[in-house]
Amino acid sequence: MPSATLPAPSAPGYQVKFETIAGTGDDLKLRSLLDRQQFHDPLGEAERAGVPPAQWPLFGMLWPSGRVLAHAMQTFELDGLRVLEVGCGLGLASLVVHRRGGDVTASDCHPLAAAFLAENLRLNGLAPMKYLRGDWTGQNPGLGRFDLIIGSDVLYDREHPVSLSHFIDRHSAMSVEVVIADPGRGNQSRFGRSMATLGYSHSEQPIRSLPGGGAYKGKLHSWRRSAFS
């Protein structure tokens, strides 16, 4: 569990807090939104990106599945892999991969995700890392293809399974692993069927506790495709 929280003002229109996150190797400092009541889109950037007001604060919260994925990335074999985090939000898993020296790109469609990631890198004394906007339904020039694609709690909307699976397929290397931490969303089975249709095999690991303590009822899913299959 977070070991400390401290409310603090941020840019006009929303407030943030600062937490210390255990269970990711050395503790990481994280700036997140104070609560889910935040909303600040004066220029309509989020609306144009397809983020409705009710979903605006979701990027800036630390969700349990994000902690599960970050913990998994602490020991994941990264040598030689290009890594992409989809729907990164605060990018906790990307921070872990980056701190370990992994070649990681974080991506999200929220207009504030990049700024929050940059601040969290600064808070932890980490060098800048790659970030690109990820539009699951559109074109993403320059994003490229990846050997490992990761995400956490990214299937909360009924439109996500098909759009995300096809986005992943467009940006997967010939041999790829996709790791998704999911808290048991109903959309996960539809996502799995779409991935199977695209040629990915599936395995899963039940997760019953959070790193650092606390209950969790979800799974760490893995989809694989091999260039030799």
MDAnalysis code that builds the backbone (N, CA, C; Angstrom):
import MDAnalysis as mda
import numpy as np

u = mda.Universe.empty(687, n_residues=229, atom_resindex=np.repeat(np.arange(229), 3), trajectory=True)
u.add_TopologyAttr("name", ["N", "CA", "C"] * 229)
u.add_TopologyAttr("resid", np.arange(1, 230))
u.add_TopologyAttr("resname", ["MET", "PRO", "SER", "ALA", "THR", "LEU", "PRO", "ALA", "PRO", "SER", "ALA", "PRO", "GLY", "TYR", "GLN", "VAL", "LYS", "PHE", "GLU", "THR", "ILE", "ALA", "GLY", "THR", "GLY", "ASP", "ASP", "LEU", "LYS", "LEU", "ARG", "SER", "LEU", "LEU", "ASP", "ARG", "GLN", "GLN", "PHE", "HIS", "ASP", "PRO", "LEU", "GLY", "GLU", "ALA", "GLU", "ARG", "ALA", "GLY", "VAL", "PRO", "PRO", "ALA", "GLN", "TRP", "PRO", "LEU", "PHE", "GLY", "MET", "LEU", "TRP", "PRO", "SER", "GLY", "ARG", "VAL", "LEU", "ALA", "HIS", "ALA", "MET", "GLN", "THR", "PHE", "GLU", "LEU", "ASP", "GLY", "LEU", "ARG", "VAL", "LEU", "GLU", "VAL", "GLY", "CYS", "GLY", "LEU", "GLY", "LEU", "ALA", "SER", "LEU", "VAL", "VAL", "HIS", "ARG", "ARG", "GLY", "GLY", "ASP", "VAL", "THR", "ALA", "SER", "ASP", "CYS", "HIS", "PRO", "LEU", "ALA", "ALA", "ALA", "PHE", "LEU", "ALA", "GLU", "ASN", "LEU", "ARG", "LEU", "ASN", "GLY", "LEU", "ALA", "PRO", "MET", "LYS", "TYR", "LEU", "ARG", "GLY", "ASP", "TRP", "THR", "GLY", "GLN", "ASN", "PRO", "GLY", "LEU", "GLY", "ARG", "PHE", "ASP", "LEU", "ILE", "ILE", "GLY", "SER", "ASP", "VAL", "LEU", "TYR", "ASP", "ARG", "GLU", "HIS", "PRO", "VAL", "SER", "LEU", "SER", "HIS", "PHE", "ILE", "ASP", "ARG", "HIS", "SER", "ALA", "MET", "SER", "VAL", "GLU", "VAL", "VAL", "ILE", "ALA", "ASP", "PRO", "GLY", "ARG", "GLY", "ASN", "GLN", "SER", "ARG", "PHE", "GLY", "ARG", "SER", "MET", "ALA", "THR", "LEU", "GLY", "TYR", "SER", "HIS", "SER", "GLU", "GLN", "PRO", "ILE", "ARG", "SER", "LEU", "PRO", "GLY", "GLY", "GLY", "ALA", "TYR", "LYS", "GLY", "LYS", "LEU", "HIS", "SER", "TRP", "ARG", "ARG", "SER", "ALA", "PHE", "SER"])
u.atoms.positions = np.array([
    [0.841, -1.189, 0.000],
    [0.000, 0.000, 0.000],
    [0.881, 1.246, 0.000],
    [0.367, 2.393, -0.516],
    [1.148, 3.611, -0.451],
    [1.521, 3.927, 0.985],
    [2.761, 4.350, 1.213],
    [3.216, 4.601, 2.564],
    [2.969, 6.020, 3.015],
    [2.653, 6.919, 2.083],
    [2.413, 8.305, 2.480],
    [1.640, 9.011, 1.391],
    [0.766, 9.913, 1.770],
    [0.067, 10.747, 0.807],
    [0.103, 12.178, 1.298],
    [0.155, 13.116, 0.394],
    [0.195, 14.516, 0.752],
    [-0.544, 15.315, -0.305],
    [-1.760, 15.800, -0.002],
    [-2.461, 16.626, -0.973],
    [-1.667, 17.886, -1.279],
    [-1.714, 18.287, -2.537],
    [-0.992, 19.498, -2.923],
    [-1.670, 20.128, -4.120],
    [-1.612, 21.432, -4.270],
    [-2.226, 22.085, -5.428],
    [-1.420, 21.823, -6.680],
    [-2.087, 21.825, -7.799],
    [-1.382, 21.701, -9.075],
    [-1.882, 22.811, -9.979],
    [-1.867, 22.555, -11.275],
    [-2.340, 23.554, -12.218],
    [-3.801, 23.874, -11.929],
    [-4.271, 25.071, -12.258],
    [-5.668, 25.432, -12.011],
    [-6.621, 24.400, -12.594],
    [-7.593, 23.996, -11.810],
    [-8.602, 23.070, -12.308],
    [-8.525, 21.686, -11.741],
    [-7.401, 21.277, -11.187],
    [-7.327, 19.964, -10.553],
    [-6.257, 19.979, -9.467],
    [-6.317, 18.975, -8.580],
    [-5.367, 18.838, -7.493],
    [-4.676, 17.483, -7.586],
    [-3.478, 17.401, -7.020],
    [-2.708, 16.159, -7.050],
    [-2.308, 15.745, -5.644],
    [-1.809, 14.537, -5.532],
    [-1.213, 14.051, -4.287],
    [0.088, 13.347, -4.637],
    [0.919, 13.145, -3.631],
    [2.200, 12.473, -3.806],
    [2.223, 11.236, -2.918],
    [2.607, 10.094, -3.507],
    [2.633, 8.826, -2.796],
    [3.991, 8.156, -2.973],
    [4.307, 7.287, -2.026],
    [5.466, 6.415, -2.166],
    [4.944, 4.997, -2.354],
    [5.303, 4.375, -3.468],
    [4.736, 3.087, -3.868],
    [5.739, 1.977, -3.582],
    [5.336, 1.013, -2.759],
    [6.162, -0.150, -2.465],
    [5.822, -1.282, -3.427],
    [6.669, -2.310, -3.433],
    [6.409, -3.491, -4.251],
    [6.892, -3.360, -5.673],
    [7.770, -2.387, -5.939],
    [8.294, -2.184, -7.297],
    [9.822, -2.193, -7.282],
    [10.423, -2.974, -6.391],
    [11.860, -2.896, -6.176],
    [12.094, -1.783, -5.170],
    [13.019, -0.884, -5.447],
    [13.125, 0.321, -4.624],
    [11.831, 1.122, -4.757],
    [11.388, 1.723, -3.642],
    [10.141, 2.482, -3.677],
    [10.199, 3.575, -4.740],
    [9.059, 3.828, -5.353],
    [8.934, 4.888, -6.352],
    [8.019, 5.977, -5.826],
    [8.383, 7.222, -6.049],
    [7.517, 8.349, -5.742],
    [6.593, 8.573, -6.933],
    [5.334, 8.885, -6.632],
    [4.357, 9.007, -7.713],
    [3.441, 10.189, -7.446],
    [3.316, 11.041, -8.453],
    [2.316, 12.109, -8.401],
    [1.086, 11.638, -9.152],
    [-0.075, 11.730, -8.510],
    [-1.330, 11.301, -9.123],
    [-2.403, 12.330, -8.810],
    [-3.570, 12.174, -9.413],
    [-4.688, 13.054, -9.086],
    [-5.154, 12.791, -7.656],
    [-5.637, 13.824, -7.002],
    [-6.057, 13.710, -5.613],
    [-7.198, 12.720, -5.448],
    [-8.169, 12.739, -6.382],
    [-9.314, 11.838, -6.306],
    [-9.978, 11.786, -7.683],
    [-11.066, 11.053, -7.776],
    [-11.749, 10.868, -9.055],
    [-12.703, 12.014, -9.385],
    [-12.753, 13.049, -8.547],
    [-13.641, 14.177, -8.791],
    [-12.981, 15.261, -9.641],
    [-11.761, 15.030, -10.089],
    [-11.021, 16.023, -10.857],
    [-11.484, 16.056, -12.317],
    [-11.495, 17.271, -12.877],
    [-11.773, 17.436, -14.309],
    [-11.220, 18.783, -14.742],
    [-10.467, 18.789, -15.837],
    [-9.881, 20.044, -16.320],
    [-9.563, 19.879, -17.798],
    [-10.452, 20.380, -18.640],
    [-10.257, 20.267, -20.084],
    [-10.697, 21.566, -20.748],
    [-10.071, 22.696, -20.371],
    [-10.541, 24.004, -20.848],
    [-10.434, 24.199, -22.351],
    [-9.501, 23.510, -22.992],
    [-9.316, 23.661, -24.439],
    [-9.981, 22.538, -25.235],
    [-10.661, 21.635, -24.542],
    [-11.340, 20.540, -25.222],
    [-10.414, 19.488, -25.791],
    [-9.160, 19.430, -25.299],
    [-8.192, 18.463, -25.834],
    [-8.613, 17.023, -25.557],
    [-9.065, 16.770, -24.331],
    [-9.475, 15.412, -23.983],
    [-10.708, 15.004, -24.782],
    [-11.647, 15.922, -24.923],
    [-12.847, 15.620, -25.698],
    [-12.491, 15.248, -27.134],
    [-11.577, 16.007, -27.735],
    [-11.168, 15.701, -29.113],
    [-10.425, 14.375, -29.193],
    [-9.782, 13.975, -28.101],
    [-9.069, 12.701, -28.071],
    [-9.996, 11.532, -27.759],
    [-11.282, 11.824, -27.567],
    [-12.241, 10.753, -27.284],
    [-12.358, 10.389, -25.829],
    [-11.905, 11.271, -24.934],
    [-11.981, 11.012, -23.494],
    [-13.187, 11.769, -22.932],
    [-14.280, 11.077, -22.554],
    [-15.447, 11.785, -22.020],
    [-15.187, 12.284, -20.599],
    [-15.961, 13.263, -20.136],
    [-15.736, 13.826, -18.797],
    [-15.697, 12.780, -17.680],
    [-16.567, 11.771, -17.750],
    [-16.600, 10.761, -16.687],
    [-15.314, 9.953, -16.626],
    [-14.617, 9.837, -17.759],
    [-13.376, 9.064, -17.797],
    [-12.127, 9.950, -17.697],
    [-12.307, 11.264, -17.663],
    [-11.158, 12.165, -17.662],
    [-10.166, 11.867, -16.542],
    [-10.599, 11.640, -15.281],
    [-9.616, 11.451, -14.212],
    [-8.999, 10.065, -14.149],
    [-9.472, 9.115, -14.926],
    [-9.024, 7.729, -14.763],
    [-7.532, 7.568, -15.030],
    [-6.995, 8.363, -15.965],
    [-5.578, 8.243, -16.296],
    [-4.700, 8.563, -15.093],
    [-5.178, 9.447, -14.218],
    [-4.352, 9.984, -13.150],
    [-4.496, 9.292, -11.816],
    [-5.150, 8.136, -11.791],
    [-5.308, 7.367, -10.556],
    [-4.387, 6.153, -10.599],
    [-3.875, 5.762, -9.436],
    [-3.100, 4.531, -9.345],
    [-4.054, 3.388, -9.040],
    [-4.287, 2.526, -10.032],
    [-5.233, 1.422, -9.891],
    [-4.496, 0.168, -9.423],
    [-5.199, -0.729, -8.713],
    [-4.552, -1.957, -8.234],
    [-3.864, -2.747, -9.338],
    [-4.484, -2.846, -10.504],
    [-3.875, -3.621, -11.589],
    [-2.573, -2.986, -12.075],
    [-2.474, -1.669, -11.961],
    [-1.218, -1.006, -12.312],
    [-0.090, -1.430, -11.402],
    [-0.393, -1.629, -10.131],
    [0.609, -2.097, -9.182],
    [0.991, -3.547, -9.464],
    [0.004, -4.375, -9.851],
    [0.282, -5.777, -10.195],
    [1.211, -5.849, -11.403],
    [0.924, -5.060, -12.432],
    [1.758, -5.074, -13.635],
    [3.162, -4.565, -13.337],
    [3.263, -3.494, -12.556],
    [4.582, -2.954, -12.211],
    [5.410, -3.974, -11.451],
    [4.766, -4.700, -10.553],
    [5.467, -5.738, -9.791],
    [5.967, -6.840, -10.726],
    [5.134, -7.227, -11.698],
    [5.539, -8.265, -12.652],
    [6.722, -7.805, -13.485],
    [6.762, -6.526, -13.826],
    [7.853, -6.005, -14.644],
    [9.167, -5.902, -13.873],
    [9.099, -5.993, -12.555],
    [10.316, -5.900, -11.760],
    [11.261, -7.067, -12.030],
    [10.730, -8.231, -12.396],
    [11.568, -9.412, -12.627],
    [11.434, -9.958, -14.047],
    [10.684, -9.306, -14.911],
    [10.472, -9.791, -16.272],
    [11.774, -9.686, -17.061],
    [12.073, -10.710, -17.861],
    [13.279, -10.700, -18.694],
    [13.095, -9.689, -19.822],
    [13.933, -8.656, -19.839],
    [13.771, -7.548, -20.776],
    [14.857, -7.466, -21.833],
    [15.894, -8.267, -21.736],
    [17.050, -8.128, -22.615],
    [16.655, -8.167, -24.094],
    [17.012, -7.109, -24.815],
    [16.791, -7.060, -26.252],
    [15.369, -6.779, -26.678],
    [14.453, -6.515, -25.740],
    [13.049, -6.315, -26.084],
    [12.704, -4.839, -26.220],
    [11.942, -4.531, -27.255],
    [11.286, -3.222, -27.334],
    [9.936, -3.354, -26.652],
    [9.677, -2.503, -25.658],
    [8.500, -2.627, -24.801],
    [7.575, -1.435, -25.029],
    [6.284, -1.713, -25.129],
    [5.267, -0.676, -25.248],
    [4.241, -0.857, -24.137],
    [3.972, 0.203, -23.364],
    [2.851, 0.162, -22.435],
    [1.679, 0.898, -23.063],
    [0.528, 0.209, -23.164],
    [-0.682, 0.795, -23.736],
    [-1.566, 1.327, -22.608],
    [-2.241, 2.440, -22.876],
    [-3.094, 3.030, -21.857],
    [-2.346, 3.236, -20.558],
    [-1.161, 3.834, -20.634],
    [-0.232, 3.812, -19.504],
    [-0.721, 4.603, -18.308],
    [-1.581, 5.625, -18.507],
    [-1.991, 6.433, -17.369],
    [-0.784, 7.070, -16.703],
    [-0.577, 6.745, -15.432],
    [0.575, 7.267, -14.704],
    [1.876, 6.570, -15.087],
    [1.775, 5.442, -15.766],
    [2.968, 4.785, -16.300],
    [3.853, 4.120, -15.261],
    [3.263, 3.590, -14.183],
    [4.077, 2.981, -13.134],
    [4.901, 1.810, -13.676],
    [4.290, 0.938, -14.474],
    [5.032, -0.199, -15.033],
    [6.153, 0.279, -15.956],
    [5.890, 1.320, -16.746],
    [6.929, 1.871, -17.617],
    [8.084, 2.433, -16.802],
    [7.779, 3.066, -15.671],
    [8.830, 3.587, -14.799],
    [9.726, 2.457, -14.292],
    [9.107, 1.324, -13.932],
    [9.888, 0.174, -13.464],
    [10.784, -0.360, -14.573],
    [10.229, -0.532, -15.775],
    [11.020, -1.030, -16.904],
    [12.150, -0.054, -17.227],
    [11.837, 1.230, -17.244],
    [12.831, 2.263, -17.559],
    [13.947, 2.278, -16.521],
    [13.585, 2.175, -15.256],
    [14.593, 2.178, -14.195],
    [15.514, 0.976, -14.301],
    [14.996, -0.140, -14.829],
    [15.811, -1.346, -15.018],
    [16.664, -1.274, -16.289],
    [16.552, -0.206, -17.045],
    [17.332, -0.075, -18.266],
    [16.654, -0.620, -19.497],
    [15.351, -0.936, -19.405],
    [14.634, -1.473, -20.550],
    [14.317, -0.411, -21.593],
    [14.148, -0.856, -22.822],
    [13.812, 0.015, -23.956],
    [12.298, 0.129, -24.023],
    [11.728, 1.088, -23.302],
    [10.272, 1.165, -23.149],
    [9.733, 2.470, -23.699],
    [8.555, 2.365, -24.312],
    [7.782, 3.517, -24.758],
    [6.436, 3.469, -24.061],
    [6.068, 4.543, -23.383],
    [4.741, 4.643, -22.773],
    [3.793, 5.309, -23.760],
    [2.516, 4.924, -23.717],
    [1.551, 5.526, -24.637],
    [0.196, 5.652, -23.963],
    [-0.526, 6.682, -24.339],
    [-1.878, 6.928, -23.828],
    [-2.513, 7.948, -24.750],
    [-3.843, 8.067, -24.688],
    [-4.516, 9.082, -25.493],
    [-4.838, 10.321, -24.681],
    [-4.655, 10.273, -23.357],
    [-5.017, 11.408, -22.513],
    [-4.009, 12.542, -22.686],
    [-4.464, 13.782, -22.841],
    [-3.532, 14.887, -23.107],
    [-2.601, 15.236, -21.946],
    [-2.901, 14.778, -20.730],
    [-2.034, 15.083, -19.592],
    [-1.097, 13.942, -19.212],
    [-1.228, 12.793, -19.856],
    [-0.412, 11.635, -19.470],
    [1.076, 11.917, -19.607],
    [1.479, 12.577, -20.679],
    [2.903, 12.845, -20.899],
    [3.473, 13.745, -19.806],
    [2.712, 14.776, -19.410],
    [3.192, 15.700, -18.377],
    [3.319, 15.006, -17.031],
    [2.360, 14.152, -16.685],
    [2.441, 13.427, -15.419],
    [3.620, 12.456, -15.439],
    [3.854, 11.796, -16.573],
    [4.984, 10.885, -16.679],
    [6.298, 11.633, -16.511],
    [6.413, 12.786, -17.157],
    [7.647, 13.572, -17.049],
    [7.909, 13.992, -15.606],
    [6.862, 14.392, -14.892],
    [7.037, 14.800, -13.507],
    [7.427, 13.614, -12.623],
    [6.842, 12.436, -12.879],
    [7.186, 11.268, -12.074],
    [8.605, 10.783, -12.357],
    [9.078, 10.955, -13.571],
    [10.482, 10.682, -13.863],
    [11.374, 11.631, -13.063],
    [11.003, 12.901, -13.035],
    [11.793, 13.881, -12.291],
    [11.809, 13.571, -10.797],
    [10.652, 13.217, -10.255],
    [10.561, 12.927, -8.821],
    [11.475, 11.776, -8.416],
    [11.699, 10.846, -9.334],
    [12.504, 9.671, -9.025],
    [13.936, 9.761, -9.548],
    [14.322, 10.930, -10.037],
    [15.679, 11.117, -10.523],
    [16.016, 10.271, -11.731],
    [15.008, 9.971, -12.571],
    [15.202, 9.143, -13.757],
    [15.342, 10.009, -15.002],
    [16.104, 9.516, -15.950],
    [16.282, 10.223, -17.211],
    [14.966, 10.231, -17.992],
    [14.794, 11.176, -18.922],
    [13.596, 11.166, -19.769],
    [13.436, 9.831, -20.489],
    [12.196, 9.453, -20.739],
    [11.922, 8.216, -21.474],
    [10.961, 8.511, -22.611],
    [10.810, 7.535, -23.490],
    [9.992, 7.722, -24.682],
    [8.501, 7.680, -24.343],
    [7.780, 8.611, -24.916],
    [6.324, 8.647, -24.792],
    [5.750, 9.048, -26.139],
    [4.726, 8.316, -26.584],
    [4.011, 8.659, -27.807],
    [2.519, 8.491, -27.570],
    [1.744, 9.346, -28.177],
    [0.298, 9.213, -28.057],
    [-0.142, 7.902, -28.717],
    [-1.019, 7.186, -28.056],
    [-1.523, 5.924, -28.599],
    [-3.017, 6.004, -28.861],
    [-3.403, 6.057, -30.107],
    [-4.814, 6.106, -30.507],
    [-5.203, 4.723, -31.009],
    [-5.993, 4.018, -30.241],
    [-6.317, 2.631, -30.572],
    [-7.173, 2.513, -31.831],
    [-7.885, 3.559, -32.195],
    [-8.777, 3.478, -33.354],
    [-8.233, 4.207, -34.574],
    [-7.093, 4.853, -34.442],
    [-6.555, 5.626, -35.558],
    [-5.157, 5.198, -35.948],
    [-4.516, 6.053, -36.705],
    [-3.147, 5.798, -37.143],
    [-2.163, 6.372, -36.122],
    [-1.045, 5.694, -35.969],
    [-0.029, 6.125, -35.018],
    [1.333, 6.118, -35.705],
    [1.562, 7.063, -36.620],
    [2.821, 7.079, -37.362],
    [4.007, 7.242, -36.431],
    [5.031, 6.457, -36.691],
    [6.237, 6.547, -35.888],
    [6.254, 5.665, -34.668],
    [5.131, 5.032, -34.335],
    [5.096, 4.201, -33.134],
    [5.887, 2.914, -33.325],
    [5.759, 2.287, -34.464],
    [6.554, 1.097, -34.756],
    [5.990, -0.177, -34.173],
    [6.866, -1.198, -34.072],
    [6.458, -2.523, -33.597],
    [7.302, -2.922, -32.387],
    [6.708, -3.757, -31.520],
    [7.314, -4.053, -30.233],
    [7.310, -5.553, -29.958],
    [8.283, -5.977, -29.145],
    [8.429, -7.383, -28.771],
    [7.620, -7.738, -27.530],
    [7.344, -6.748, -26.694],
    [6.574, -6.935, -25.469],
    [5.627, -5.754, -25.337],
    [4.331, -6.052, -25.237],
    [3.314, -5.016, -25.071],
    [2.594, -5.284, -23.759],
    [2.520, -4.265, -22.898],
    [1.970, -4.437, -21.561],
    [0.847, -3.430, -21.319],
    [-0.036, -3.781, -20.390],
    [-1.109, -2.869, -20.018],
    [-1.775, -3.343, -18.744],
    [-2.499, -2.439, -18.084],
    [-3.192, -2.797, -16.842],
    [-4.571, -2.148, -16.810],
    [-5.587, -2.961, -16.523],
    [-6.974, -2.500, -16.405],
    [-7.376, -1.621, -17.581],
    [-7.141, -2.116, -18.776],
    [-7.412, -1.339, -19.988],
    [-8.708, -1.760, -20.685],
    [-9.497, -2.642, -20.049],
    [-10.686, -3.183, -20.706],
    [-11.966, -2.796, -19.976],
    [-12.019, -1.568, -19.461],
    [-13.178, -1.123, -18.688],
    [-14.308, -0.598, -19.570],
    [-14.062, -0.405, -20.848],
    [-15.075, 0.097, -21.769],
    [-15.417, -0.993, -22.779],
    [-16.669, -1.133, -23.124],
    [-17.091, -2.222, -24.015],
    [-16.538, -2.076, -25.423],
    [-16.074, -0.864, -25.798],
    [-15.482, -0.666, -27.114],
    [-14.012, -1.077, -27.156],
    [-13.398, -1.303, -26.003],
    [-11.964, -1.548, -25.952],
    [-11.496, -2.882, -26.525],
    [-12.213, -4.000, -26.300],
    [-11.649, -5.293, -26.721],
    [-11.229, -5.353, -28.182],
    [-12.075, -4.926, -29.095],
    [-11.750, -5.032, -30.514],
    [-10.719, -3.977, -30.910],
    [-10.927, -2.726, -30.483],
    [-9.998, -1.667, -30.879],
    [-8.607, -1.911, -30.319],
    [-8.511, -2.352, -29.064],
    [-7.199, -2.586, -28.466],
    [-6.508, -3.781, -29.095],
    [-7.242, -4.868, -29.334],
    [-6.609, -6.049, -29.916],
    [-6.042, -5.744, -31.298],
    [-6.747, -4.970, -32.101],
    [-6.246, -4.640, -33.431],
    [-5.095, -3.629, -33.357],
    [-5.151, -2.704, -32.404],
    [-4.027, -1.794, -32.190],
    [-2.772, -2.589, -31.825],
    [-2.925, -3.534, -30.898],
    [-1.798, -4.374, -30.497],
    [-1.235, -5.141, -31.687],
    [-2.125, -5.706, -32.490],
    [-1.663, -6.495, -33.632],
    [-0.896, -5.628, -34.632],
    [-1.340, -4.383, -34.824],
    [-0.655, -3.483, -35.756],
    [0.743, -3.124, -35.271],
    [0.960, -3.176, -33.963],
    [2.236, -2.721, -33.416],
    [3.020, -3.851, -32.752],
    [2.696, -5.090, -33.120],
    [3.419, -6.255, -32.619],
    [4.492, -6.694, -33.601],
    [5.643, -7.068, -33.054],
    [6.669, -7.715, -33.863],
    [6.179, -9.107, -34.261],
    [6.900, -9.761, -35.154],
    [6.489, -11.100, -35.574],
    [6.418, -12.062, -34.396],
    [7.381, -11.984, -33.491],
    [7.329, -12.732, -32.232],
    [7.089, -11.732, -31.121],
    [6.021, -11.928, -30.354],
    [5.612, -10.921, -29.385],
    [4.935, -11.591, -28.195],
    [5.034, -10.937, -27.039],
    [4.241, -11.317, -25.878],
    [3.466, -10.089, -25.432],
    [2.197, -10.307, -25.087],
    [1.316, -9.251, -24.603],
    [0.914, -9.609, -23.181],
    [1.221, -8.751, -22.224],
    [0.938, -9.010, -20.812],
    [-0.044, -7.957, -20.310],
    [-1.216, -8.408, -19.860],
    [-2.262, -7.516, -19.385],
    [-2.672, -7.928, -17.972],
    [-2.591, -7.006, -17.018],
    [-3.134, -7.226, -15.678],
    [-4.581, -6.761, -15.685],
    [-5.500, -7.669, -15.360],
    [-6.928, -7.362, -15.454],
    [-7.627, -7.777, -14.158],
    [-8.470, -6.912, -13.586],
    [-9.121, -7.224, -12.314],
    [-10.403, -8.032, -12.446],
    [-10.625, -8.624, -13.608],
    [-11.827, -9.422, -13.820],
    [-12.916, -8.667, -14.551],
    [-12.543, -7.760, -15.406],
    [-13.521, -7.024, -16.208],
    [-14.277, -7.977, -17.127],
    [-15.559, -7.707, -17.319],
    [-16.352, -8.554, -18.191],
    [-15.912, -8.514, -19.635],
    [-15.244, -7.442, -20.037],
    [-14.793, -7.311, -21.425],
    [-13.559, -8.146, -21.739],
    [-12.933, -8.726, -20.715],
    [-11.696, -9.468, -20.951],
    [-11.924, -10.672, -21.860],
    [-13.037, -11.387, -21.685],
    [-13.270, -12.577, -22.505],
    [-13.446, -12.205, -23.977],
    [-14.081, -11.091, -24.244],
    [-14.244, -10.637, -25.633],
    [-12.897, -10.250, -26.223],
    [-12.055, -9.605, -25.421],
    [-10.708, -9.273, -25.869],
    [-9.933, -10.549, -26.180],
    [-10.057, -11.548, -25.325],
    [-9.363, -12.814, -25.545],
    [-9.797, -13.493, -26.829],
    [-11.073, -13.460, -27.121],
    [-11.561, -14.065, -28.368],
    [-11.008, -13.338, -29.583],
    [-10.939, -12.003, -29.491],
    [-10.395, -11.226, -30.604],
    [-8.912, -11.527, -30.804],
    [-8.167, -11.657, -29.711],
    [-6.747, -11.980, -29.811],
    [-6.550, -13.379, -30.404],
    [-7.394, -14.314, -30.014],
    [-7.296, -15.673, -30.563],
    [-7.546, -15.660, -32.068],
    [-8.524, -14.883, -32.513],
    [-8.808, -14.764, -33.938],
    [-7.612, -14.198, -34.691],
    [-6.866, -13.329, -34.033],
    [-5.690, -12.717, -34.653],
    [-4.455, -13.618, -34.583],
    [-4.575, -14.786, -33.935],
    [-3.486, -15.755, -33.959],
    [-2.616, -15.809, -32.714],
    [-3.105, -15.308, -31.585],
    [-2.324, -15.302, -30.349],
    [-2.792, -16.415, -29.417],
    [-1.847, -17.112, -28.802],
    [-2.175, -18.118, -27.799],
    [-2.209, -17.463, -26.423],
    [-2.926, -18.064, -25.491],
    [-3.224, -17.411, -24.211],
    [-2.841, -18.280, -23.026],
    [-2.324, -17.641, -21.989],
    [-2.155, -18.274, -20.683],
    [-2.475, -17.222, -19.633],
    [-2.705, -17.657, -18.396],
    [-3.079, -16.708, -17.350],
    [-2.592, -17.174, -15.992],
    [-2.392, -16.215, -15.120],
    [-1.945, -16.502, -13.752],
    [-2.844, -15.743, -12.781],
    [-3.596, -16.464, -11.926],
    [-4.414, -15.771, -10.921],
    [-3.524, -15.007, -9.944],
    [-3.942, -13.798, -9.587],
    [-3.239, -12.974, -8.616],
    [-4.215, -12.681, -7.476],
    [-3.809, -13.006, -6.251],
    [-4.717, -12.886, -5.114],
    [-4.298, -11.815, -4.107],
    [-3.150, -11.186, -4.306],
    [-2.729, -10.144, -3.380],
    [-1.927, -9.085, -4.117],
    [-1.960, -7.890, -3.587],
    [-1.210, -6.784, -4.164],
    [0.209, -6.761, -3.620],
    [1.157, -6.290, -4.403],
    [2.508, -6.129, -3.867],
    [2.478, -5.139, -2.707],
    [3.093, -5.513, -1.611],
    [3.072, -4.660, -0.436],
    [1.883, -4.897, 0.470],
    [0.947, -5.784, 0.071],
    [-0.186, -6.122, 0.918],
    [-1.511, -5.666, 0.350],
    [-2.559, -6.359, 0.716],
    [-3.900, -6.046, 0.238],
    [-4.409, -7.090, -0.729],
    [-5.721, -7.288, -0.737],
    [-6.337, -8.310, -1.581],
    [-6.481, -7.818, -3.019],
    [-6.404, -8.772, -3.939],
    [-6.619, -8.486, -5.362],
    [-7.257, -9.716, -5.972],
    [-8.328, -9.541, -6.705],
    [-8.998, -10.655, -7.366],
    [-8.941, -10.417, -8.868],
    [-7.862, -10.845, -9.458],
    [-7.700, -10.664, -10.891],
    [-6.688, -11.630, -11.444],
    [-6.241, -11.369, -12.666],
    [-5.307, -12.274, -13.327],
    [-4.272, -11.472, -14.115],
    [-3.124, -12.083, -14.268],
    [-2.091, -11.584, -15.171],
    [-2.170, -12.451, -16.417],
    [-2.639, -11.856, -17.510],
    [-2.849, -12.588, -18.763],
    [-1.650, -12.420, -19.681],
    [-1.360, -13.459, -20.441],
    [-0.290, -13.397, -21.434],
    [-0.798, -13.962, -22.755],
    [-0.608, -13.200, -23.813],
    [-0.887, -13.668, -25.171],
    [0.419, -13.673, -25.942],
    [0.661, -14.722, -26.683],
    [1.927, -14.862, -27.420],
    [1.659, -15.185, -28.880],
    [2.579, -14.679, -29.708],
    [2.616, -15.066, -31.121],
    [4.069, -15.247, -31.492],
    [4.355, -16.330, -32.193],
    [5.733, -16.608, -32.582],
    [5.879, -16.543, -34.096],
    [7.013, -16.029, -34.528],
    [7.295, -15.978, -35.960],
    [7.448, -17.370, -36.540],
    [7.656, -18.375, -35.682],
    [7.914, -19.752, -36.157],
    [6.717, -20.647, -36.008],
    [5.584, -20.106, -35.506],
    [4.408, -20.952, -35.322],
    [3.590, -21.047, -36.607],
])
